[in-house]
Amino acid sequence: MPKTKVHPKAAADPVPVSTSGACTGSTAAIDEAEQPTVLTVWRKSLLFNCDGFTVYDASGDLAFRVDSYDASGRRRAEVVLMDATGTPLLTVRRKRRLGMMAERWVIYDGDAASDAEAERSNSKPLLSVRRHRRASSKEKALAYVTPLVPASSSSGRRTTAEAEASYVVEGSYGLRACAVRDTHGDAVVAEVRRKEAVVGDDVFRLVAEPRLGATLAMGLVIALDEMFAGGRSARSSSVLRSRTWSV
C-alpha cells in the first residue's frame, strides 16, 4: 500500500467540481447529470498478487475495477473493465492487421470474450483507438478515437466513421497530463490529471464530461495505459498481458 492516501476525500486534495448545495437561485436547478464525473484512479488491484486498476468516485465509493490474475507476461492484449460488483462493462482488445504498423484498440460493450462470440452476443464495438506515431516532439496528438458501428467489426472494412476520428488524445499519458478533445469543436470530453499531494504516477484524476461518460473514459485510459506502457513506473506491468476477471 502506498503511504499517500488514495481515498478521494483527502482534505489536501479537494474534488474540483461544483456542488449544487453551494448554489442559490436558478443555478441550484442545474441538473447534476450535466456535471463532469471526477474519479480517482489507482493503478493497482485490490486483490492480492494481482495487477489492474481500482477506481473511486467523488464520494469515495468503488466505481470500477480491473483485476489481472496472470503475471506471466504473456501478451493477450485484452482486458475487461468491471463495476464494483464485478459485472463486465467494457472489453478493450488490441486489433492487428497484416501489413499495418498502426496500433489499434477496439472498445466493446460488455464482455466480448472473442470476436466470434461478440458477433453472436450484444457486445457491440463502441470505439476504435488508434495510436498516433509522432513525427516530431512538437506534435501533441497521442491517439485518435473513432466511434464505431456494429457492422464494422464483422466486415473488417473501414467505415465512414473510422475514416475520420471524432476525438483526439493530446498531451502526455506518462506524465498524467492529457486530454480527449473533440476534433470538430475542440471541446474537452475527458482529462487525465495528476492528483495533488501524491508522489508518483500510480494515483491520478480522471475527469469525464457527460458527453463521453465515465465508463468510456476509463476504457480509453486502459487503452492508453497499454499504448504508452513505457511511461508508467518501473514496478507497474501492463494490465493487458492476460484476460482479466473479478472474483
N, C-alpha and C positions, 0 to 999 in steps of 0.2 A: 504494500500500500504506500502511495506517496505521502510525504509529510504535509504537503499542501492540501487544503481542503477542497474536495471536488464538488461538494454539495453546492448548488446554485444559490442558496440563501446566504452565502458567506457575506458578512457585513462589509468586508473590504471590496466586494465585487457586486454592486447593485445591478439588477437587471435593467438594461436600457430601453424599457418600454413604458409608455404612459399608462397609468391605471385609471379606470373610469371613476374610481372613488374620489380622485383629486379634482374632478371636473365639476363645473356648475353650469346651470342654464342649458342651452341647446347642445353643448358639447357633451353633456352626460348621456345623451341619447345615441352616441356613436356606437354602432354595432361592434362588439368585441371581436367578431369573426373577421372584421376588416383590419385588425391589428396584426402586425407581424408576430410570428411564433419564435420565441427565443429559447434555444436549447443549450444545455451544457453537455458537450461530447467528451467522453473519457475513452481513450483508445486502449481499453483493457476490458476483458471479460470478467464478470463477477464469479464465474466458475473457476475452480482451482485448476491450474495447469492447462488453461485454455487461452486462446488468442481471440481478439474480437473488439467489439465496441459496447459501451454502456452509455445510454443517453438519458438525461433527466430533463424534465420540463421546468418551467419557471417556478412551480410550486415545490420542486424537489422530488417529484414522483418519477418513477421509472417510466420512460416513454417508449424507447426502442432498445433492442439488444441484438448483438451478433456474437455467437459462440462457435469457435472452431476447435474441434477436438483433435485434429490431426496436425501434429507438429513435425511431420516427416520432411517437410519442404517440397513435397510434390505439388506441381503447379496445375491445378484443375480449373483455375480461372472461373470459379463460381462461388457465390455467397448468397445467403438468404437473410434478408432483414426481417426481424420479428418484432411484434409488440411486446409489452411487458409480460403477457401470459404465455408467450412462445408461439403465437399464431403467425404464420408466414404472411408478410405484407408485400414484399418485393423479392425478385431474384435478379441479381446482377451477374451477367455472363459475358465472358470475352468471346468475340466473334472473329474468326480468322478466315481469310480468303487467300487462295494461292495467287502469288504474283502481286499482292498488295502489301505495301510496307506500313500503311497507316494502322495504328492500334485503335480498335473499336470495341466498345462495350454496349450491350443492349440491356435495358432495364425492363423486366417483365412484371406484370401484375400477379401477385400471389406467389405460389410455389410452382415454378416451372422446372420440374425435375429433369426434363430433356426437351430438345426441340420437337421431337415427335409427340411426346406427351403434352407439350404446351399447345400443339395444334388441336389435340383432341379435348383439351380442357378449356377452362375460362382464363388461362394465363395469357393475356394479350401483351404484345410488346408495346411499351409506352414511350420510351425514349431511346435514342441512339446517341452515344457519347464517343466522339472521335478525337483522339489526341492530336494536337497541332504541333508539328515539327517546326520549331523556331529557326528561321534563317539567320537571325541576329539577336543579340541580347536586348535590343531595344524593343522588340515585339512584346506586347502584353498578353496576347492570347495563349491560353494553356490548352483549351479544348473547345469543341463545338458540340452543341446539344440540339438534337432534332427530334420533334415529336414523330411518332410512328403510327401507322395504321396497321390493323391485324394482317392484311393481305401481304404486307412487305416481308413478314417473317417466313411465309410459305413460298413466295415466288422467287425470293433471292435477288430480285431486281430493285434498283434504286427507284424510289417513288419521287414525286414532285416535292414532298415534304423533306425527304432525305437530301435532295439536291441543294437545298438552301436551309441552313441552320437557323433556328429561331432564337437560340441563345448562344452566347459566347462566355467562356470562363476566363477571367483575366486576373493577373496578379501572381502570387506565389503560394502554392499549397504547402510547400515545405516550411515557409515562414508563417503559415496560418494567417495569411492576409490575401484573400482572393474573393472575387465577386462574380455572380452569374448575372449577365446583363441581357436585356432584350436587344437583339441585333437591329430591330426596326425603330425602336423608340429610345434605346439606351437606358431604360429603367432597370434598376437593380431588383431582381426577384429572389435572390438568396446571397448570403455573405458568410464567409468563414473569417472569424476574428480571433486574435489571441485573447486569452482570458486573463484579466488583471490579477495580480498577486500570485500568479502561478509561474514557476520556473520550469522550462521545458516545453515540448510540443505535444505531449500526450493528452492534455486537457485544453479544450478551446471552445469558443462560442460558435453556434450555427444559428443565423437569423434567416427565417424563411417568410417571404411575403405570401398572402393568401392565394395569389395568382398561381404560384408553383406548388405550395403546400409543404408541410414539414416532412412528410413521408418521402416524396420525390426528392426533396433537397438532401435528405440523408442518403438516398440512393446515389445521388451524384457524389457525395462525399466518399462513399465506398469506392466508386469508380476512380475518383481522383487519387484516393489512397493507394490503389494498385498501380495507376499510371506513374505516379511520382514517388514510388516506394523509397527511392534513394534520399528523399528529403525528410524522412522520418528519423527518429532517434535510432541509434545502432542496435539497441536491445529489442526494438519492435520488428516483427516479421510480418509479411503480407497476410491479410486475412483471406485472400483469395487463393491460398495454397490447397484448400480442400473444400469439399462441400460442408456446409455448416448447418447445425441444428440446435434446438434448445432441448432441455430435459423435460 
